[in-house]
Amino acid sequence: MSNDFLLLIPEFMATGLAFGVLTLDFFLKGERKRWLGFVAAAGLAVTLAVTLIWQWGVSGSLYDGMLSIDGYTLFFRALFLLMGAVAILSSVEYVHRNLGYAGEYYAIMIFTVVGMMLMAASGELLTAYISLELLSFGLYALVSFDRYNPKSNEAGTKYILLGAVSSALLLFGISQVFGLFGTTRFDEMAEALRVADGIAPGAIVGLGLILAGLGFKVAAVPFHMWAPDVYEGAPIPITAYLAVASKAAAFALMLRLFSEGLMPAVGDWRMIVAGMAALTMTVGNLIALAQTNFKRLLAYSSISHVGYLLMGVAALAAVGPDGEARTELSHLAVNGLILHLIAYGVTNFAAFLCLSAFYNATGKDDIADFAGAARRSPLLGMALAASLFSLAGLPVFAGFVSKFYLFSAVASQGLLWLAGIAIFTSLISLYYYLQALRQVFIEPAVDASPIRLPRLTVGLLGTLLAGMVALGVYPSALTWAIEYASEALLMGAGG
């Protein structure tokens, strides 16, 4: 069997870029190492351009279906490359002020982008697992990168230990599925489920273990216990990257797994995922009410948004009276989930960039420390307010449109009760976001000296703020690309 390795050009280019950044690091000294971040971001931008030009409309597979290259893969490749570039540019000032070893930092981040791209392309479980571990190992290193900070060391240790547990659960689940189905390919799993009289107890155990392992990776309740401490201890740009990009990669994999591999058994897993979504939304938002640290607040906010995204997975199909999967409206759920992933990503990157800029200027990240921040830096206050309003789902911002689309899709698939819980928990989130903004805009500042933002930070904040508003006012500029991706996914799933 011949394989067209030109299908993997984006991954090859990104891998070469990572090694190039490491090599360039040897020749740059002192202040010049700051340029490594710009080189890495520019390299990812070039890779993005080549990917869109070279692979638009191209489809194929490698290694007998282990990797699937289609419109869905192309969309997420572009998204991950863009997220990687934004995360790297957001890190430049923070790395320069607070961390050493810039070359290793940016190279590891690029390797994680490669892992994410391979996750979106994975067409079978072991390939997905290896790609996920490439991402996870890079994140373990990045979380603990501030090695002289005890909180960073603690965060890295907890993340590695619990990450190892989740990886073990995934492998046990994969071995169970292989033992029962004789395959780990998504399409062959679907065929085995389709011809079976009913799903065997052993298969339920295997799929449960896989769901638990993926639940750890995305910090879904009750597998969320690592997230608050890891988010608080990691360097702020890595916290943002962990909250946004790694979750996007995990849900890209979950969408393909559930739509292409597990759709015939939708009656067995749909209510489990829906229950996990309801629990995640509720617990994340309720515990966020008690937080005093901004990073922990956004950690629990991130957990609650995982619940919203899990709703989209639960709504991939309705169950007909005969127990068969009804996929007529599946495209609504896929479109809503992907749109919310993007809106959440833009919003969270902006929020964490505000935290990073404030920390660079003051060395503090508690909510009370933000008292009077809007008077000290109007742009920072405005961007932070827009980010939190978008996360809460208020009109004009991206979060409103994406939540409206996602909640509507969930309700149309017969999960009206779940959409109701989502609306109620969104109202809870508005309370703690407003409590944080009360500090930023109303409480008097202990130190009233102005906060001067670097030009790169100003440019990034302005771009992300414009993106939030543009997506909230005119989302159709993006929805055509999302529909292109979801159509490719559902065609591959036979939906």
C-alpha positions, -999 to +999 in steps of 0.1 A: +000+000+000+014+034-010+011+065+012+011+101+000+033+118+026+026+151+010-006+149+031+015+155+062+033+186+049+019+208+078+032+184+104+066+181+087+069+219+085+059+224+121+084+198+133+112+213+112+103+247+127+106+234+162+141+220+155+150+253+137+140+274+168+161+251+190+191+255+166+187+293+163+187+295+201+223+284+201+233+315+181+213+342+199+225+358+231+208+379+258+181+403+245+182+388+210+165+356+223+134+376+224+132+372+186+128+335+190+091+340+198+086+361+167+104+335+145+083+307+159+050+326+154+061+336+119+070+300+111+035+288+122+019+316+101+039+304+070+028+268+078-008+279+080-006+297+047+010+266+030-016+243+046-046+264+033-031+269-002-017+234-007-044+212+010-076+230+003-100+204-011-075+176-007-085+144+010-070+110+016-058+086+042-025+072+054-016+038+068-049+021+060-070+047+076-049+055+107-048+091+097-077+108+078-070+139+059-102+158+049-119+191+053-124+185+091-087+179+095-078+210+074-100+232+096-085+220+129-050+222+115-056+258+106-072+265+140-043+249+160-016+267+140-034+300+146-038+292+183-002+282+186+009+315+170-013+336+193-001+316+224+035+322+214+031+359+208+012+362+241+043+345+258+070+368+244+069+394+272+062+369+299+091+346+289+114+376+286+106+389+321+100+357+341+114+326+324+147+314+309+154+289+281+132+306+255+143+283+227+131+252+245+099+269+256+089+278+220+101+245+205+081+224+230+050+246+223+054+239+185+057+202+192+024+203+211+008+219+180+021+189+160+004+166+185-029+185+182-029+184+144-023+146+145-051+142+170-076+159+146-064+136+118-065+104+138-088+077+125-080+050+150-075+048+188-038+040+191-028+068+167-051+092+187-034+080+219+001+086+207-008+120+194-025+129+227+006+118+246+028+140+223+006+169+233+005+159+270+042+154+275+049+189+260+023+203+284+038+186+314+071+203+306+055+237+299+034+237+331+065+232+353+087+254+331+091+280+359+113+256+378+123+280+406+087+286+414+073+261+440+037+265+426+049+257+391+068+226+404+037+215+424+014+221+393+037+200+371+039+171+395+002+169+400-004+172+363+021+145+354+007+121+381-029+125+372-021+126+335-004+092+338-036+079+355-057+092+326-033+077+301-036+043+318-074+045+317-073+053+280-049+024+273-070-001+293-101+011+275-084+008+241-072-028+249-107-037+260-122-024+228-096-041+207-102-074+225-139-073+218-141-057+183-107-069+169-100-034+157-092+001+169-102+019+137-132+042+141-150+031+109-145-006+117-157-001+153-189+015+140-195-014+117-190-039+145-215-020+167-239-018+138-241-055+131-241-066+168-274-074+185-265-052+215-234-037+230-215-062+252-208-054+289-171-056+282-175-030+254-194-007+278-165-010+303-139-002+276-158+028+263-164+040+299-126+039+305-119+058+273-145+084+283-130+087+317-095+091+302-107+118+279-126+134+308-093+138+326-078+155+296-105+180+293-111+185+331-147+173+331-163+166+364-156+143+382-122+141+366-114+178+371-094+178+404-061+186+388-072+217+369-074+245+395-039+238+410-023+233+376-039+264+362-028+285+392+008+272+393+016+272+355+030+302+338+001+324+328+005+320+289+007+282+294-025+283+316-042+300+286-028+275+262-039+246+284-074+261+288-079+267+251-058+248+227-055+214+246-093+214+251-099+222+214-076+193+204-094+169+228-128+178+215-116+176+179-107+140+187-139+133+206-160+146+178-144+122+153-145+093+177-181+096+187-194+105+152-173+080+132-167+052+157-195+052+183-226+066+166-244+032+163-242+029+201-255+064+208-284+051+230-258+037+254-235+067+258-257+097+251-272+101+286-239+094+302-222+123+283-253+145+290-251+137+327-214+145+328-221+178+309-248+188+335-225+179+364-195+197+349-215+229+342-230+230+377-199+221+397-176+244+377-198+275+381-207+269+418-172+264+430-160+294+409-182+316+432-157+310+461-125+318+443-102+347+452-074+340+427-081+351+391-064+321+375-084+297+397-115+316+389-108+312+352-099+275+358-134+268+372-149+289+344-130+267+320-144+236+337-179+249+333-173+256+296-162+220+292-197+211+303-212+233+275-190+216+250-199+181+262-235+191+255-226+193+219-211+158+220-243+145+237-264+161+210-245+146+181-275+123+175-310+118+187-323+084+196-354+073+176-383+051+190-366+021+175-333+029+194-316+039+162-294+070+159-312+099+142-286+121+125-307+146+105-297+175+129-262+163+137-246+191+117-263+217+141-246+201+171-212+199+154-214+234+141-224+247+175-197+229+193-169+241+169-183+277+170-182+277+208-147+263+208-135+292+187-155+319+206-143+304+239-107+303+225-106+340+214-122+351+246-100+331+270-068+341+252-078+378+257-087+372+294-054+355+301-034+380+282-049+407+305-038+386+335-003+382+320+001+419+313-011+428+348+012+402+364+042+414+343+036+449+357+027+441+393+037+405+401+002+398+414-028+377+402-054+377+430-088+392+422-084+418+450-051+430+434-070+441+403-087+469+423-087+501+402-070+483+372-093+500+347-081+534+358-045+523+357-049+509+322-082+516+304-074+492+275-067+464+300-099+471+319-120+472+287-105+440+272-109+421+305-146+433+308-153+423+272-137+389+279-157+381+310-189+394+294-183+371+264-176+341+287-209+348+304-227+349+271-238+385+269-249+400+236-226+417+211-198+394+221-187+360+206-198+340+236-235+350+232-237+339+196-218+306+202-239+297+233-272+306+215-262+284+186-250+255+208-279+256+232-304+257+203-288+227+187-289+208+220-326+216+225-334+206+189-320+172+196-344+165+224-322+176+253-342+206+264-336+199+301-298+201+295-301+234+276-321+247+306-294+238+330-268+254+307-288+287+307-292+286+345-255+280+351-246+308+327-266+331+349-245+319+379-213+326+360-224+362+354-225+368+391-188+359+397-176+377+366-194+409+378-178+404+412-144+404+396-152+434+374-163+453+405-127+452+416-114+463+382-138+492+378-152+503+412-128+495+440-101+521+446-065+511+437-039+506+464-013+516+439-026+541+414+005+542+392-004+537+355+003+503+339+021+507+306+014+479+281+040+468+256+031+475+219+029+437+212+004+433+240-016+463+229-018+449+193-027+414+205-054+427+229-068+449+202-070+421+177-086+396+202-111+423+213-120+430+177-124+393+171-148+389+200-170+417+187-168+406+151-178+371+159-206+384+181-220+407+154-212+389+122-205+352+128-214+341+093-179+351+082-167+320+101-197+297+100-191+287+063-157+273+072-172+255+102-199+240+080-172+228+055-155+210+084-187+195+098-198+183+064-165+165+059-168+149+094-204+137+089-198+124+054-170+103+069-194+091+096-221+083+070-244+109+086 
